[in-house]
Amino acid sequence: MAYNHEIEARVREIVSEWDQVTFRKMFGGVVAMHNGNMLCGILDDFLILRIGQEAARAALEAPHVYPFDRNGRPMRAWVMVASEGFQDDATLNEWLRQAASFVAALPPK
């Protein structure tokens, strides 16, 4: 499965200044890790975000946001946002900061 390299470049530009963020190819896409925990990923033309169960439920009400389901079992703390849902950098930054806030509270791996 391919992933959108333009989205990757946009994500990298925003998180490049953040501490403890690394990137790794995984699941046919690329993921950003914070202290060893998955923060977000790019799969096809979607941004995959780890934002927590409550935030994910709320986010599903927004346009262009879908459950993250890779194998018939949706991952409750994750959402998929189609590229239409973060066309400008300010909106992309808001999504990434929401994920960073959730992942920062997790213990390092």
PyMOL commands that set and color helices and strands:
alter all, ss='L'
color gray80, all
select helices_A, chain A and resi 5-15+53-59+83-86+89-104
alter helices_A, ss='H'
color red, helices_A
select strands_A, chain A and resi 21-26+29-34+37-43+46-50+65-68+75-82
alter strands_A, ss='S'
color yellow, strands_A
deselect
rebuild
show_as cartoon
